[in-house]
Amino acid sequence: QVLLVESGGGLVQAGDSLRVSCAASGRTFSRYVMGWFRQAPGKEREFVAGITRSGGYPYYADSVKGRFTISRDNAKNTMTLQMNSLKPDDTAVYYCAASSRGDGTFVRDFMYDNWGQGTQVTVSS
């Protein structure tokens, strides 16, 4: 088990940038594939971005590709999501997630077994 805590959400205008972070407890952070998901009101939770254990392979949903960048620092047990050129459609609660199910590119939420409490990102038009 790993405890995940997100931070950095807020209210921004369309076109602005925002960074959200995820801090993980424990000494085995590097054994987890990490991901970001989001859930907007009235919508299902959706995959945003993920990163393999070593950080060598980030991957993204088509809706954020080219605008968002995921990264991780295994020495500091942290992961970040840099969000640029934000759009009102990016408004959602953003969740940090960790998967202990091996190494790979996991885009389905059932592949993740640890979740943070979420941080709200609101983009006004």
C-alpha positions in Angstrom: 0.0 0.0 0.0 1.1 3.6 -0.7 -0.6 6.7 0.6 -1.1 9.4 -2.1 -1.7 13.1 -1.5 -2.4 15.5 -4.3 -1.8 19.2 -4.2 -1.7 22.2 -6.5 -5.2 22.4 -7.9 -7.0 25.7 -8.3 -8.9 28.1 -10.4 -7.3 29.4 -13.6 -8.4 31.0 -16.9 -8.4 29.3 -20.3 -5.0 29.3 -21.8 -3.2 29.4 -18.4 -0.9 26.8 -16.9 -1.1 24.8 -13.7 0.9 22.1 -12.0 -0.6 19.4 -9.8 1.6 17.2 -7.7 1.3 13.9 -5.9 3.3 12.9 -2.9 3.6 9.3 -2.0 4.5 7.6 1.3 6.7 4.6 1.7 10.0 3.5 0.4 8.7 1.5 -2.7 7.5 4.3 -4.9 9.7 3.2 -7.8 7.8 -0.1 -7.9 4.6 1.6 -8.9 3.3 2.7 -12.3 1.8 6.1 -11.6 -1.1 7.8 -13.3 -3.4 10.8 -13.3 -7.1 10.5 -13.8 -9.9 13.1 -13.7 -13.6 13.2 -13.2 -15.8 16.0 -14.2 -19.3 16.5 -12.8 -21.7 14.1 -14.3 -19.0 12.2 -16.2 -17.1 9.0 -15.6 -13.5 9.1 -14.4 -11.1 9.2 -17.3 -7.4 8.5 -17.8 -5.2 11.6 -18.3 -1.6 10.5 -18.2 0.6 7.7 -16.9 4.3 7.0 -16.4 6.2 3.8 -16.1 8.2 2.8 -13.0 11.5 4.3 -14.1 9.9 7.4 -15.6 11.2 6.5 -19.0 7.9 6.2 -20.7 5.2 8.8 -20.2 1.9 8.3 -22.1 -1.2 10.4 -22.5 -4.8 10.5 -23.4 -5.3 12.1 -26.8 -7.3 14.9 -25.3 -4.2 16.2 -23.4 -1.3 15.1 -25.6 0.9 18.1 -26.4 -0.5 20.2 -23.6 0.2 18.1 -20.5 3.5 16.6 -19.2 3.8 13.9 -16.6 7.0 13.3 -14.7 8.2 11.6 -11.5 11.1 11.8 -9.1 11.6 8.4 -7.5 14.2 9.8 -5.1 11.6 12.2 -3.7 8.5 10.0 -4.1 6.7 12.6 -6.1 4.9 12.9 -9.4 3.7 16.0 -11.2 1.4 16.9 -14.0 2.3 20.1 -15.8 -0.8 21.4 -17.6 -0.5 24.0 -20.2 -3.0 25.7 -22.6 -5.8 24.7 -20.2 -9.3 24.6 -21.6 -12.7 24.7 -19.7 -13.1 21.1 -20.7 -10.1 20.3 -18.5 -12.2 21.2 -15.4 -12.4 18.2 -13.1 -11.2 16.6 -9.9 -7.7 15.2 -10.7 -6.7 12.0 -9.0 -3.3 10.5 -8.5 -3.1 6.7 -8.8 -0.5 4.0 -8.2 -0.5 0.5 -9.7 1.4 -2.4 -8.2 0.4 -4.7 -11.1 3.8 -4.8 -12.8 5.3 -2.3 -15.3 3.6 -1.0 -18.3 1.1 1.5 -19.8 -2.1 1.3 -17.8 -5.0 3.4 -18.9 -7.9 1.6 -17.2 -8.7 2.7 -13.7 -9.1 -0.9 -12.5 -5.4 -1.5 -13.0 -4.6 1.0 -10.2 -5.0 -0.1 -6.6 -4.0 3.1 -4.7 -5.8 6.4 -5.1 -5.4 9.9 -3.7 -8.2 12.1 -2.4 -8.2 14.3 -5.5 -7.6 18.0 -6.2 -10.0 20.3 -8.0 -8.9 22.0 -11.2 -11.3 24.6 -12.6 -10.7 26.4 -15.9 -12.8 29.4 -16.6 -13.6 30.6 -20.1 
